[in-house]
Amino acid sequence: MNPFIQIRRELHQIPEIGLQEFKTQAYLLEKINRLPQEHLTIKTWETAILVFVKGTVGEQTIGWRTDIDGLPITEQTGLPFASIHEGKMHACGHDLHMAIALGALSRFAEQPAENNILFFFQPAEENEAGGKLVYDAGMMDEWMPDAFYALHIQPSLPVGTIGTKIGTLFAGTNTVKIKFHGKSGHAAYPHESNDMIVAAAQLIMQAQTIVSRSVNPVEGAVITFGKLIAGTADNIITGSAELSGTIRTLTPEMNDLVEQRMREIVAGIEVSYQCKIDLSMEKKGYYPVVNSQEQTSAFITFMEAQPEVNYVDFPTAMTGEDFGYLLDKIPGTMFWLGVGCDYALHHEKISPDEAAIPFGIDQVEKWLRQQDVMPLRIFNP
């Protein structure tokens, strides 16, 4: 068995939620510390790991990012190496991402490129925008990449396929949290109460008109409320409710429009239902993933020339990814890596084809070494 497939299986067993990846970090560090150390410098921040590989020339630095956190999902794959952490699962492929990054790192530890390479093992992609946290903490400042790259597995593409596009690949996301404050009472006396379930229901319905009537239909946006908490019994009118969801847009301008309309609707519900509503909308670091023209054009040309790669143009998706924050600061590219699976990302039965791991390692190494012959914009923070 390929050793990095085994590493993937071992990581798959210990998924952890963002900023709690203590076992994962320890496992990764143990593997990294086994590599030749002559060209490596390692530092950590919380559960993040940054590994700087000094190049033979070292005039520029190329960044490679991989995410390391899991999801709060109960696994139902039936695999012999299924998660041993109850209620947690690597259902988004971050276990494969880590295995591929370790594989590529091991090759550069043995044989450095001309350029420096920064391997960024990032926590909290799913919940706390760990890329922004580490960047804003200044942990990359001394090794700031001139270009940044990352991949994400894609179940709908077969192994051997790579896909991306110039421009916006993923949407920006905005977390919405809403708290309703009314007046509880007996179900038989609704006129003496102020029902927040009705208020919440009205807000949910009115929010959908933002997309259908305020957003240009050729631009698009998504508003999804995935969680509603309200009430304690069937004969009690509840005076409180909590609603949470997500806004997804392809441009900052569209995000601003949706936010504005959401505030206006909330203000109207407060008047109509004589209640108080607390509204929180937070982007964190989930900016749109915008692939730069120069780097992505070169990436596409390179991959199309590889005989073992089936390159495809991939359309923009409303998927959220905090790599967008790093690409807002540093030019680069994110791409899809095919893993040929019947189940989608975040599904409790997703089981990617592990043949994608050695294939992915090969392509990542080739692309990062290709940077030695590409002129890069020197990054000035």
C-alpha positions as CSV (number, residue, x, y, z in Angstrom):
1,M,0.0,0.0,0.0
2,N,1.2,3.5,-0.8
3,P,2.4,5.0,2.6
4,F,0.4,8.1,2.1
5,I,-2.8,6.1,1.6
6,Q,-2.1,4.6,5.0
7,I,-1.5,8.1,6.4
8,R,-4.8,9.2,5.0
9,R,-6.6,6.2,6.7
10,E,-5.0,7.0,10.0
11,L,-5.9,10.7,9.8
12,H,-9.5,9.7,8.7
13,Q,-9.9,7.9,12.1
14,I,-9.2,11.1,14.2
15,P,-11.3,13.9,12.7
16,E,-11.5,17.0,15.0
17,I,-13.5,20.2,14.8
18,G,-11.7,23.5,13.9
19,L,-9.2,24.8,16.5
20,Q,-9.5,21.5,18.4
21,E,-7.3,19.5,16.0
22,F,-4.8,18.6,18.8
23,K,-4.4,14.9,17.8
24,T,-4.3,15.8,14.1
25,Q,-1.5,18.4,14.7
26,A,0.5,15.9,16.9
27,Y,0.2,13.3,14.2
28,L,1.3,15.6,11.4
29,L,4.2,16.9,13.4
30,E,5.4,13.4,14.1
31,K,5.4,12.7,10.4
32,I,7.0,16.0,9.5
33,N,9.7,15.5,12.1
34,R,10.7,12.2,10.5
35,L,11.6,14.0,7.3
36,P,15.1,15.2,6.5
37,Q,15.3,18.5,8.5
38,E,18.3,20.2,6.7
39,H,16.0,22.4,4.6
40,L,13.0,22.7,6.9
41,T,11.9,25.3,9.4
42,I,8.8,24.4,11.4
43,K,6.6,26.6,13.5
44,T,3.1,26.3,15.0
45,W,0.2,28.6,16.0
46,E,-2.6,27.1,18.0
47,T,-3.3,23.9,15.9
48,A,-1.8,25.3,12.7
49,I,1.6,24.1,11.3
50,L,3.8,26.0,8.9
51,V,6.7,24.3,7.3
52,F,9.2,26.4,5.3
53,V,11.3,24.5,2.8
54,K,14.4,26.6,1.9
55,G,15.0,26.6,-1.8
56,T,18.4,26.2,-3.5
57,V,18.1,29.8,-4.8
58,G,15.4,31.1,-2.5
59,E,14.5,34.4,-4.2
60,Q,10.8,33.7,-4.0
61,T,8.4,31.7,-2.0
62,I,5.5,29.6,-3.2
63,G,2.7,28.7,-0.7
64,W,0.8,25.4,-0.6
65,R,-2.2,25.3,1.8
66,T,-4.0,22.2,3.1
67,D,-6.9,22.2,5.6
68,I,-6.9,19.8,8.5
69,D,-10.2,19.9,10.3
70,G,-13.2,17.6,10.2
71,L,-17.0,18.0,10.5
72,P,-19.6,17.3,13.1
73,I,-21.1,14.4,11.1
74,T,-21.7,10.8,12.3
75,E,-19.9,8.6,9.8
76,Q,-21.8,5.8,8.0
77,T,-19.3,4.5,5.5
78,G,-18.7,1.2,7.2
79,L,-15.0,1.4,6.4
80,P,-12.6,-0.5,8.6
81,F,-10.8,2.8,9.3
82,A,-13.9,4.8,10.0
83,S,-13.8,7.7,12.5
84,I,-13.2,6.7,16.1
85,H,-14.4,10.1,17.3
86,E,-18.1,9.9,17.8
87,G,-20.1,12.4,15.9
88,K,-17.1,13.6,13.9
89,M,-16.0,12.7,10.4
90,H,-13.6,13.8,7.6
91,A,-16.5,14.2,5.2
92,C,-15.0,17.0,3.2
93,G,-11.8,15.3,2.1
94,H,-9.4,17.1,4.4
95,D,-7.8,13.7,5.3
96,L,-6.9,13.3,1.6
97,H,-5.7,16.9,1.4
98,M,-3.3,16.3,4.3
99,A,-2.0,13.1,2.9
100,I,-1.2,14.8,-0.4
101,A,0.4,17.7,1.2
102,L,2.6,15.4,3.4
103,G,3.5,13.5,0.2
104,A,4.6,16.6,-1.6
105,L,6.4,18.0,1.4
106,S,8.4,14.7,1.8
107,R,9.7,15.1,-1.8
108,F,10.8,18.7,-1.3
109,A,12.4,17.8,2.0
110,E,14.5,15.3,0.1
111,Q,15.1,17.5,-3.0
112,P,14.3,21.2,-2.6
113,A,13.1,23.3,-5.4
114,E,14.9,26.5,-6.5
115,N,12.1,28.6,-4.9
116,N,11.3,28.4,-1.2
117,I,8.0,26.6,-0.5
118,L,5.7,27.2,2.4
119,F,3.5,24.3,3.4
120,F,0.5,25.6,5.5
121,F,-1.4,23.0,7.4
122,Q,-4.5,25.1,8.2
123,P,-7.0,24.5,11.0
124,A,-10.6,25.5,11.2
125,E,-11.5,25.8,7.5
126,E,-15.0,24.7,8.2
127,N,-16.0,26.9,11.1
128,E,-13.6,29.7,12.1
129,A,-11.8,30.8,8.9
130,G,-8.4,29.5,10.1
131,G,-6.6,30.9,7.1
132,K,-7.6,34.4,8.2
133,L,-6.7,33.8,11.8
134,V,-3.2,32.6,11.0
135,Y,-2.6,35.3,8.4
136,D,-3.8,38.1,10.6
137,A,-1.6,36.7,13.5
138,G,1.4,37.5,11.4
139,M,2.6,33.9,11.3
140,M,3.4,34.1,7.5
141,D,5.0,37.5,7.6
142,E,8.7,36.3,7.4
143,W,7.8,33.6,4.8
144,M,5.1,35.5,2.9
145,P,4.3,33.6,-0.4
146,D,4.5,35.3,-3.7
147,A,1.8,32.9,-5.0
148,F,-0.5,30.6,-3.1
149,Y,-2.1,27.3,-4.3
150,A,-4.5,24.7,-2.9
151,L,-6.7,21.9,-4.0
152,H,-10.1,20.4,-3.0
153,I,-11.4,17.0,-3.8
154,Q,-14.4,16.7,-6.1
155,P,-16.5,13.5,-5.9
156,S,-18.2,14.2,-9.2
157,L,-14.9,14.0,-11.2
158,P,-13.1,10.7,-11.8
159,V,-9.5,10.1,-10.6
160,G,-7.1,11.7,-13.0
161,T,-9.2,14.8,-13.6
162,I,-8.3,18.3,-12.5
163,G,-10.6,21.2,-12.9
164,T,-10.6,24.9,-12.2
165,K,-11.3,28.3,-13.9
166,I,-9.9,31.8,-14.1
167,G,-11.8,34.2,-11.8
168,T,-14.4,33.3,-9.2
169,L,-14.4,29.6,-8.4
170,F,-16.3,29.6,-5.1
171,A,-18.7,32.0,-3.5
172,G,-18.1,34.2,-0.4
173,T,-20.2,33.2,2.6
174,N,-21.7,35.2,5.4
175,T,-22.9,33.6,8.6
176,V,-26.3,34.9,9.8
177,K,-27.5,34.6,13.4
178,I,-30.9,36.1,14.5
179,K,-32.4,36.2,17.9
180,F,-36.1,37.1,18.5
181,H,-37.4,38.6,21.7
182,G,-41.1,38.7,22.3
183,K,-43.5,37.6,25.0
184,S,-44.4,34.1,26.1
185,G,-47.9,33.0,27.1
186,H,-50.7,30.4,27.1
187,A,-51.7,29.0,23.7
188,A,-55.4,29.8,24.5
189,Y,-54.6,33.5,25.0
190,P,-52.6,34.5,21.9
191,H,-53.7,38.2,22.3
192,E,-51.7,38.4,25.6
193,S,-48.5,37.0,24.0
194,N,-46.1,37.9,21.3
195,D,-45.4,34.8,19.2
196,M,-41.8,34.6,18.0
197,I,-42.4,31.4,16.0
198,V,-44.7,33.4,13.7
199,A,-42.2,36.2,13.5
200,A,-39.4,33.9,12.6
201,A,-41.5,32.1,10.0
202,Q,-42.4,35.5,8.4
203,L,-38.7,36.5,8.3
204,I,-37.7,33.2,6.7
205,M,-40.3,33.7,4.0
206,Q,-39.6,37.4,3.4
207,A,-35.8,36.7,3.2
208,Q,-36.4,34.5,0.2
209,T,-37.7,37.5,-1.7
210,I,-34.3,39.1,-1.5
211,V,-33.0,36.5,-4.0
212,S,-36.1,36.4,-6.2
213,R,-36.8,40.1,-6.3
214,S,-33.7,42.2,-5.2
215,V,-30.9,40.2,-6.8
216,N,-30.1,40.4,-10.5
217,P,-31.0,36.9,-11.7
218,V,-27.9,36.6,-13.9
219,E,-25.7,37.3,-10.8
220,G,-27.3,35.1,-8.2
221,A,-27.1,34.7,-4.5
222,V,-28.2,32.1,-1.9
223,I,-29.9,32.6,1.4
224,T,-30.3,29.4,3.4
225,F,-31.6,29.1,7.0
226,G,-30.5,25.8,8.3
227,K,-31.3,26.0,12.0
228,L,-34.4,27.2,14.0
229,I,-34.7,26.8,17.7
230,A,-38.0,27.8,19.3
231,G,-40.6,26.7,21.9
232,T,-40.8,24.2,24.7
233,A,-44.3,22.7,24.5
234,D,-47.2,22.5,22.1
235,N,-49.5,24.6,24.3
236,I,-47.1,27.5,25.1
237,I,-46.6,30.5,22.9
238,T,-42.9,31.1,22.9
239,G,-41.5,34.6,23.4
240,S,-38.1,33.7,22.0
241,A,-36.5,32.1,19.0
242,E,-33.1,31.7,17.4
243,L,-32.5,31.4,13.7
244,S,-29.2,30.8,11.9
245,G,-28.1,30.4,8.3
246,T,-25.8,31.5,5.5
247,I,-25.6,34.0,2.7
248,R,-23.6,33.1,-0.3
249,T,-22.7,35.6,-3.1
250,L,-20.1,35.9,-5.8
251,T,-19.0,39.5,-5.3
252,P,-18.6,41.8,-2.3
253,E,-21.1,44.2,-3.8
254,M,-23.8,41.5,-4.0
255,N,-23.1,40.6,-0.4
256,D,-23.5,44.2,0.7
257,L,-26.9,44.3,-1.2
258,V,-28.2,41.1,0.5
259,E,-27.0,42.3,3.9
260,Q,-28.8,45.7,3.4
261,R,-32.1,44.0,2.4
262,M,-31.8,41.6,5.3
263,R,-31.5,44.5,7.8
264,E,-34.5,46.2,6.2
265,I,-36.6,43.1,6.5
266,V,-35.6,42.6,10.1
267,A,-36.6,46.2,10.9
268,G,-40.0,45.6,9.3
269,I,-40.6,42.4,11.3
270,E,-39.8,44.3,14.5
271,V,-42.5,46.8,13.7
272,S,-45.0,44.3,12.4
273,Y,-44.7,41.9,15.4
274,Q,-43.8,44.4,18.1
275,C,-40.6,42.5,19.0
276,K,-36.9,43.1,19.4
277,I,-34.6,41.3,17.0
278,D,-30.8,40.9,17.3
279,L,-29.2,40.4,13.9
280,S,-25.6,39.3,13.4
281,M,-24.0,38.9,9.9
282,E,-20.3,37.9,9.9
283,K,-18.1,37.1,6.9
284,K,-15.1,36.0,9.0
285,G,-12.6,35.0,6.3
286,Y,-14.9,33.4,3.8
287,Y,-14.3,35.7,0.9
288,P,-15.1,34.6,-2.7
289,V,-12.3,32.3,-4.1
290,V,-11.0,34.3,-7.0
291,N,-8.3,32.6,-9.0
292,S,-5.8,35.1,-10.4
293,Q,-5.5,35.5,-14.2
294,E,-1.8,35.1,-14.5
295,Q,-1.2,32.1,-12.1
296,T,-4.4,30.3,-13.2
297,S,-3.8,30.7,-16.9
298,A,-0.3,29.2,-16.4
299,F,-1.7,26.4,-14.3
300,I,-4.3,25.4,-16.9
301,T,-1.8,25.5,-19.7
302,F,0.5,23.3,-17.6
303,M,-2.1,20.7,-16.7
304,E,-3.5,20.5,-20.2
305,A,0.0,19.5,-21.3
306,Q,0.3,16.6,-18.8
307,P,-0.6,13.3,-20.6
308,E,-1.8,11.7,-17.4
309,V,-4.1,14.6,-16.5
310,N,-7.7,15.0,-17.8
311,Y,-8.1,18.8,-17.4
312,V,-11.7,20.2,-17.4
313,D,-13.0,23.8,-17.1
314,F,-15.2,23.8,-13.9
315,P,-18.0,26.2,-13.4
316,T,-18.4,28.6,-10.4
317,A,-20.0,26.9,-7.4
318,M,-21.7,28.4,-4.4
319,T,-19.4,26.4,-2.2
320,G,-17.7,28.4,0.6
321,E,-13.9,28.2,1.2
322,D,-11.8,30.4,3.4
323,F,-8.9,30.1,1.0
324,G,-10.6,33.1,-0.6
325,Y,-9.2,35.3,2.2
326,L,-5.6,34.3,1.3
327,L,-6.2,34.8,-2.4
328,D,-7.5,38.3,-1.6
329,K,-4.0,39.0,-0.2
330,I,-1.8,36.9,-2.5
331,P,-2.4,35.8,-6.1
332,G,-2.9,32.1,-6.8
333,T,-5.2,29.3,-7.7
334,M,-7.4,26.7,-6.2
335,F,-8.5,23.7,-8.2
336,W,-10.6,20.6,-8.0
337,L,-9.1,17.1,-7.8
338,G,-11.3,14.2,-9.0
339,V,-11.9,11.4,-6.5
340,G,-14.7,9.5,-8.2
341,C,-17.3,8.9,-5.5
342,D,-21.1,8.4,-5.5
343,Y,-21.6,10.6,-2.5
344,A,-21.2,14.4,-2.3
345,L,-19.0,16.4,0.0
346,H,-20.3,16.5,3.6
347,H,-22.2,13.3,3.1
348,E,-22.0,10.7,5.9
349,K,-21.2,8.0,3.4
350,I,-18.6,9.8,1.3
351,S,-15.6,7.4,0.5
352,P,-13.2,9.0,-2.1
353,D,-11.1,6.8,-4.4
354,E,-7.7,6.7,-2.7
355,A,-6.0,6.4,-6.0
356,A,-6.3,10.2,-6.1
357,I,-3.7,10.5,-3.4
358,P,-0.5,9.3,-5.3
359,F,-1.9,11.1,-8.4
360,G,-2.4,14.3,-6.4
361,I,1.1,14.1,-4.9
362,D,2.6,13.8,-8.3
363,Q,0.7,16.7,-9.8
364,V,1.3,19.0,-6.8
365,E,5.0,18.3,-6.9
366,K,5.2,18.9,-10.6
367,W,3.3,22.2,-10.4
368,L,5.3,23.5,-7.5
369,R,8.5,22.7,-9.2
370,Q,7.2,24.4,-12.4
371,Q,7.2,27.6,-10.4
372,D,11.0,27.7,-10.7
373,V,10.7,28.7,-14.3
374,M,7.7,31.1,-13.9
375,P,8.3,34.8,-13.2
376,L,6.4,35.8,-10.1
377,R,5.2,39.1,-8.8
378,I,7.2,39.8,-5.6
379,F,4.8,40.2,-2.8
380,N,4.9,43.4,-0.8
381,P,2.7,43.3,2.3
